Amino acid sequence: MDWIRLGNSGKDLTGVGGRMRPVSPQELATHNTQNDAWLAVRGRVYNITHYLPYHPGGPEELMKGAGIDATQLFDKVHPWVNFDSLLSKCLIGPLRHSMPSAEELFDTSNPPPKSDRLREPSKAQELVRKSMENLANCITPVKKKISSRSEENVKGSPPSKIMQSLIQSSDLPVSISRRAASSPIKTIQKEEVPALRYDWIQTSAKLTMSLYTGPLANPGGCARITEGVLLIEVATNGWLRQLKLVPEEKLQEPLQLRVYAESGKIDVTAFKSDPKIWKGCGEVTLGVATRVSSPRTVACRVAAVGQVTHDTSLMTLQPLAGTVVVPIGHHIRVHMTVSGAECIRSYTPVGEGWTSQDDLTALKLAVKKYSTGTLTPRLTALRIDDIVTLSGPYGNFQLQKLKLVKKIYLIAAGTGITPMLGLIKFMLARSNPRCELAHLVFFNKTEEDLLFNEYFENMSQDDER
């Protein structure tokens, strides 16, 4: 809504006076910084400088297409988005296509020896490949020949703007040879505090706060209403950030909390006590980032108890204070006092899409009952409205490890399937890059012990991957 208001404010978002004019690939390549960013999509060039703070995936994702024809990148991530309408006030003009000459692409007068060639594809090879894929979307070639004798290469000078554009293109190799004028990447020792941005949207009945933690940040967190104030805590990679909202009018529970793992977005939805449209969301305060010193403990009410198999129960636990989300690949611990001593067991919550009813306010645990066990007979004997204590989340799994993975192989046994459920959903829903194969090896004693078997069957029928 803020972006629409800015577009209707009369401000020149094109940066060229609003006059339509053609743009050459050479000119496009010079606008590749956050203070001056242009990109081309499907033959149209847009000035995205003012749009960067509003991009749901974060400025860094959009900057991958700055200075180049970003059509392929756009189609990989979200081809269904109506970009022409969204960026209509940023339109500069059509991209003027020009094919590079053979002399520019190839210099055969002095070819380097085989041992002296780039380990990565040369710029000329990449340009030919891109031209063959889409003749209209070619990048202006680098006229300067790359060789081991180049003085700039020997000194390790920074890459040219064209080379930076090639590096930023998501479908090209991330690493690049020193002979291509790139100095070795230095490891950054200083730990960076993750950024947190927010946005909001409303209907007459509810208010949704959207928090952006960055792509593949794998956030966890909780939300609650305390004395009329909405408090949202977000944890990413050991850092905790809090958003405090003093709403314009009264909000009420239950809260709904949903995480979009690929983009790192968290949506927290609260219901309005008095249904109507507000002028604003209220007063928002973002707290400073702090290190997570210890796992949180939360009391939960048993909201429902069902069966997954003959000896495994599905327990729906509702936190007494708000709602909680656990990052993919992380787990929680159940604490109960048995014979005067504390007994602790670890469980990975079952996420969305694995039960007949998805409750965005609760945690679901698949608990297998062992007749000789210490905790599970008592845990599965709990009834609705009983109270149980949880702590967490625990774990150090990072989704960044799956950033470039296209084929994933999962091995699980019994209730050990629960950590895999979130990974399967994430991989099959991911858009960039798309998953090609999710292969599960699942060990059980008998067929009747298979957990969530009907869901696996339906998924393999609906998705050939």
C-alpha positions in Angstrom: 0.0 0.0 0.0 2.9 2.4 0.8 4.4 1.6 -2.7 1.1 2.4 -4.3 0.9 5.7 -2.4 4.4 6.6 -3.5 3.5 5.9 -7.1 0.5 8.1 -6.9 2.3 11.0 -5.1 3.5 12.5 -8.4 7.2 11.8 -7.7 9.2 11.0 -10.8 10.2 7.3 -10.2 11.8 6.9 -13.6 14.6 9.3 -12.9 14.5 10.6 -16.5 11.6 13.0 -16.3 9.0 10.4 -17.1 9.7 10.6 -20.9 9.7 7.2 -22.6 12.9 6.5 -24.5 14.8 3.4 -25.7 17.7 2.1 -23.6 20.7 0.3 -25.0 22.3 -2.7 -23.1 25.4 -0.5 -22.7 23.5 2.2 -20.9 21.5 -0.4 -18.9 24.8 -1.9 -17.6 25.9 1.4 -16.1 22.9 1.5 -13.7 23.8 -1.3 -11.3 24.1 0.2 -7.8 21.5 0.5 -5.0 21.4 4.3 -5.5 20.9 3.9 -9.2 19.4 0.6 -10.3 17.8 -0.2 -13.6 16.7 -3.6 -14.9 15.0 -5.0 -17.9 12.2 -7.6 -18.0 10.7 -8.9 -21.2 12.0 -6.0 -23.3 11.1 -3.2 -20.9 13.6 -1.2 -18.8 12.6 0.0 -15.3 14.2 2.2 -12.7 13.9 0.1 -9.6 15.9 2.4 -7.3 12.8 3.5 -5.3 11.2 0.1 -5.3 14.2 -1.7 -3.7 13.0 -1.1 0.0 9.5 -2.4 -0.9 10.6 -5.7 -2.6 9.3 -8.6 -0.4 12.4 -10.7 -1.1 14.7 -7.9 0.0 16.9 -5.4 -2.0 19.7 -7.9 -2.3 17.6 -10.3 -4.4 16.4 -7.6 -6.7 19.9 -6.3 -7.2 20.9 -9.6 -8.8 19.1 -8.2 -11.9 20.4 -4.6 -11.7 22.1 -3.4 -14.9 21.2 -6.5 -16.9 18.2 -8.1 -18.7 16.7 -9.9 -15.7 14.0 -11.8 -17.7 15.4 -15.3 -17.0 15.9 -14.5 -13.3 12.4 -13.2 -13.0 10.9 -16.2 -14.7 12.8 -18.5 -12.3 11.5 -16.9 -9.2 7.9 -15.6 -9.8 6.9 -15.4 -13.4 3.2 -15.0 -12.4 3.7 -11.6 -10.9 2.2 -8.7 -12.8 5.4 -6.7 -12.9 4.2 -4.3 -15.6 1.4 -3.1 -13.4 3.5 -3.1 -10.2 6.4 -1.1 -11.8 4.3 1.0 -14.3 5.5 4.3 -12.7 9.1 3.2 -13.1 9.0 2.4 -16.8 11.8 4.2 -18.7 11.3 2.6 -22.1 12.0 -0.4 -24.4 15.3 -2.2 -24.4 17.0 -1.5 -27.7 18.5 -4.8 -28.8 21.8 -4.9 -30.6 23.8 -8.0 -31.5 27.5 -8.0 -30.7 29.9 -8.2 -33.6 32.0 -11.3 -34.2 35.1 -9.2 -33.6 33.8 -8.2 -30.2 32.9 -11.7 -29.2 36.0 -13.5 -30.5 39.6 -12.5 -30.7 41.4 -15.3 -32.5 44.6 -13.4 -33.3 46.4 -14.7 -30.2 44.5 -17.5 -28.5 45.8 -18.5 -25.0 47.3 -22.0 -24.5 45.0 -24.6 -23.0 46.6 -24.4 -19.6 46.1 -20.7 -19.5 42.3 -20.7 -20.1 39.7 -19.7 -17.6 38.5 -22.4 -15.3 35.0 -20.9 -15.6 33.3 -20.2 -19.0 34.6 -17.2 -20.7 32.6 -14.0 -21.2 32.3 -14.7 -24.9 31.0 -18.2 -24.3 28.4 -16.9 -21.8 27.4 -14.3 -24.3 26.9 -16.8 -27.1 24.9 -19.1 -24.8 22.6 -16.3 -23.7 22.2 -15.0 -27.3 21.2 -18.5 -28.4 18.7 -18.8 -25.6 17.1 -15.5 -26.4 18.4 -13.4 -29.3 16.7 -10.3 -27.9 18.4 -10.6 -24.5 22.1 -10.3 -25.1 24.7 -8.6 -22.8 27.1 -6.1 -24.4 30.4 -8.0 -24.6 33.6 -6.9 -23.0 35.8 -5.5 -25.7 39.0 -5.9 -23.8 40.6 -9.3 -24.3 41.2 -11.4 -21.2 44.6 -13.0 -21.0 47.2 -14.0 -18.5 49.3 -11.0 -19.7 46.7 -8.4 -18.9 48.3 -6.0 -16.5 45.0 -5.5 -14.6 44.5 -9.2 -14.2 48.0 -9.6 -12.7 47.3 -6.8 -10.2 44.0 -8.4 -9.3 41.9 -5.3 -10.0 38.1 -5.4 -9.4 35.8 -6.9 -12.1 34.4 -4.5 -14.7 30.7 -3.6 -14.5 29.9 -6.1 -17.2 31.7 -8.9 -15.3 29.9 -7.8 -12.1 26.6 -8.2 -14.0 27.7 -11.7 -15.1 28.6 -12.6 -11.6 25.3 -11.4 -10.2 23.3 -13.4 -12.7 21.9 -16.3 -10.7 22.3 -18.9 -13.5 26.1 -18.4 -13.8 28.8 -19.8 -11.5 29.3 -17.9 -8.3 33.1 -18.3 -8.2 35.3 -16.8 -10.8 39.0 -17.3 -11.7 41.7 -14.8 -10.7 42.5 -14.6 -14.4 39.1 -13.0 -15.0 40.3 -10.0 -12.9 38.8 -11.1 -9.6 40.8 -11.1 -6.5 40.3 -14.0 -4.0 37.2 -13.7 -1.8 38.1 -12.9 1.7 36.3 -14.5 4.6 34.4 -11.9 6.6 35.2 -12.5 10.2 32.9 -10.0 11.7 29.5 -11.4 12.4 26.7 -9.5 10.8 23.4 -8.8 12.6 20.5 -10.0 10.5 18.2 -7.2 9.2 14.5 -7.2 9.9 11.9 -5.2 7.9 8.2 -5.1 8.3 5.0 -4.2 6.4 1.3 -4.5 7.2 -2.0 -5.0 5.5 -5.6 -5.0 6.8 -9.2 -5.9 6.1 -12.1 -4.8 8.2 -11.8 -7.9 10.3 -8.1 -8.5 10.8 -4.6 -7.0 10.7 -1.6 -8.9 9.2 2.0 -7.8 10.1 4.6 -9.2 7.6 8.2 -9.4 8.8 11.0 -10.0 6.3 14.2 -11.8 7.5 15.8 -12.4 4.2 15.8 -15.4 1.8 16.5 -18.8 3.4 17.0 -17.2 6.8 14.8 -20.1 8.2 13.2 -17.9 11.0 11.5 -19.1 14.1 9.5 -17.0 16.6 6.5 -16.4 18.6 3.7 -13.8 18.9 1.4 -12.8 21.7 -0.9 -10.0 22.8 0.1 -8.5 26.3 -2.0 -5.7 27.8 -3.3 -4.7 24.4 0.2 -4.7 22.8 1.2 -7.1 20.0 4.6 -8.5 20.6 6.4 -10.5 17.9 9.8 -12.1 18.5 11.8 -13.5 15.5 14.9 -15.6 15.8 17.3 -16.2 13.0 20.7 -17.9 13.3 21.0 -17.3 17.1 19.8 -13.7 16.9 16.5 -12.4 18.4 14.6 -9.4 17.2 11.3 -8.0 18.7 8.6 -6.0 17.0 6.3 -4.1 19.3 3.0 -2.8 18.0 0.7 -0.5 19.9 -2.4 -0.9 17.7 -4.6 1.9 16.6 -7.5 0.0 18.2 -7.9 -3.2 20.1 -6.7 -6.5 18.8 -7.7 -9.9 20.1 -6.5 -13.5 19.9 -6.3 -16.1 18.5 -3.2 -15.1 16.5 -2.2 -16.9 13.3 1.5 -17.3 12.5 2.8 -18.5 9.1 6.3 -18.7 7.7 7.4 -18.7 4.1 10.7 -20.5 4.3 12.1 -19.5 0.9 11.6 -15.8 1.2 12.1 -15.7 4.9 8.8 -13.9 5.5 6.7 -14.3 8.6 3.0 -13.3 8.6 1.3 -12.7 12.0 -2.5 -12.2 11.7 -4.6 -10.8 14.6 -8.3 -10.1 14.7 -9.8 -6.7 15.3 -12.2 -6.4 18.2 -14.3 -3.8 16.4 -14.4 -4.7 12.6 -13.6 -1.6 10.5 -10.8 -0.1 8.4 -8.1 1.7 10.4 -6.2 4.8 9.2 -2.9 3.1 10.2 -1.7 0.1 12.0 -0.6 1.9 15.1 2.8 2.7 16.6 5.6 0.2 15.7 8.9 -0.2 17.5 11.7 -2.5 16.3 14.0 -3.7 19.2 17.7 -4.1 18.8 19.1 -7.6 17.9 20.3 -9.6 20.9 21.9 -13.0 21.1 19.7 -15.9 22.1 21.2 -16.9 25.4 19.0 -19.9 26.2 15.9 -21.7 24.8 12.5 -20.4 25.8 10.1 -22.4 28.0 6.4 -22.2 27.2 3.3 -23.8 28.8 0.9 -25.3 26.3 -2.7 -26.5 26.5 -3.7 -29.8 24.9 -6.2 -28.7 22.2 -6.7 -32.1 20.5 -5.5 -35.7 20.5 -5.8 -37.9 17.4 -4.3 -41.0 15.9 -1.7 -41.3 13.0 -1.2 -45.0 13.3 -2.2 -47.8 15.7 0.5 -46.8 18.2 1.2 -43.1 17.3 -0.8 -40.2 18.5 -1.0 -36.7 17.0 -1.1 -34.1 19.8 -2.1 -30.6 19.1 -0.6 -28.2 21.7 -1.7 -24.6 22.0 0.7 -22.2 23.7 -1.0 -20.3 26.5 0.7 -17.1 25.5 0.2 -16.5 21.8 1.5 -18.8 19.1 4.9 -20.3 18.2 6.7 -21.4 15.0 9.8 -23.7 14.9 12.4 -23.3 12.1 12.7 -26.1 9.6 15.1 -28.8 10.8 14.8 -27.7 14.4 13.1 -29.5 17.3 11.5 -28.8 20.7 11.6 -30.7 24.0 8.8 -31.9 26.2 9.2 -31.7 29.9 7.2 -33.8 32.4 7.7 -34.8 36.0 7.7 -38.6 36.4 8.1 -40.1 39.9 9.5 -36.9 41.2 12.1 -36.5 38.5 12.0 -34.4 35.3 11.8 -36.4 32.1 12.7 -34.8 28.8 12.1 -36.0 25.2 12.8 -34.3 21.9 10.2 -33.9 19.1 10.1 -32.2 15.7 6.7 -30.5 15.2 4.6 -31.6 12.2 4.2 -28.6 9.9 1.5 -27.5 7.5 -0.1 -29.9 5.0 0.4 -33.1 6.9 -2.9 -33.3 8.8 -6.5 -33.0 7.8 -6.8 -29.6 9.5 -4.0 -27.1 9.6 -4.1 -24.9 12.7 -1.8 -21.9 12.4 -1.9 -21.2 16.1 -0.7 -24.6 17.5 2.2 -27.1 17.5 1.5 -30.7 16.4 3.6 -33.6 17.8 3.6 -37.2 16.5 4.2 -39.2 19.7 4.8 -43.0 19.5 3.7 -44.8 22.6 6.1 -47.4 24.1 4.4 -49.6 26.7 7.6 -49.8 28.7 8.6 -46.2 28.1 9.0 -43.6 30.9 7.4 -40.6 29.3 5.3 -41.7 26.2 2.6 -43.6 28.1 1.9 -40.5 30.2 2.2 -38.1 27.3 -0.3 -40.0 25.1 -2.6 -40.3 28.1 -3.1 -36.5 28.3 -6.5 -35.2 27.6 -7.9 -31.9 26.2 -7.1 -28.9 28.4 -4.3 -30.6 30.2 -1.1 -28.6 30.4 2.4 -29.6 29.2 5.7 -27.7 29.2 7.8 -27.3 26.1 11.2 -25.7 25.5 13.1 -24.7 22.4 13.7 -24.4 19.6 16.9 -26.5 19.4 19.2 -27.2 16.5 21.6 -25.5 14.1 20.3 -26.6 10.7 20.4 -23.8 8.1 18.4 -23.7 4.9 21.3 -22.0 3.2 22.9 -25.4 2.8 20.1 -26.3 0.4 20.4 -23.1 -1.7 21.8 -24.8 -4.8 20.5 -28.3 -4.2 18.3 -29.7 -6.9 18.2 -33.4 -5.8 17.7 -34.4 -2.2 17.9 -37.8 -0.6 16.2 -38.3 2.8 16.7 -41.3 5.1 14.3 -41.8 8.1 12.9 -44.5 10.4 9.7 -44.5 12.4 8.9 -41.2 14.0 12.2 -40.0 12.7 10.2 -39.0 9.6 9.0 -35.8 11.3 12.2 -33.7 10.6 11.9 -34.7 6.9 8.3 -33.5 6.5 9.3 -29.8 6.5 12.2 -30.4 4.2 10.0 -32.2 1.7 7.4 -29.5 1.6 10.1 -26.8 1.3 12.0 -28.5 -1.5 8.9 -29.2 -3.6 7.5 -25.7 -3.2 10.8 -23.9 -3.8 11.0 -21.8 -6.9 14.7 -20.9 -7.3 16.2 -23.2 -8.2 13.4 -25.7 -8.6 13.8 -29.1 -7.1 14.3 -32.0 -9.6 14.0 -34.9 -7.3 13.0 -35.7 -3.6 13.8 -39.3 -2.8 12.8 -40.7 0.6 14.0 -44.0 2.1 11.6 -44.7 5.0 12.2 -47.7 7.3 9.4 -49.3 9.4 8.6 -52.6 11.0 5.3 -53.2 9.1 3.2 -51.4 6.6 0.7 -50.4 9.3 3.5 -48.5 11.1 4.0 -46.1 8.1 3.3 -42.5 9.3 1.5 -40.1 7.0 1.5 -42.8 4.3 -1.6 -41.5 2.5 0.0 -38.0 2.2 3.1 -39.5 0.6 1.0 -41.5 -1.8 -1.0 -38.5 -2.8 2.1 -36.4 -3.2 3.9 -38.9 -5.5 0.7 -39.1 -7.6 0.4 -35.4 -7.9 4.1 -34.6 -8.4 6.3 -36.7 -10.6 9.4 -35.5 -8.7 
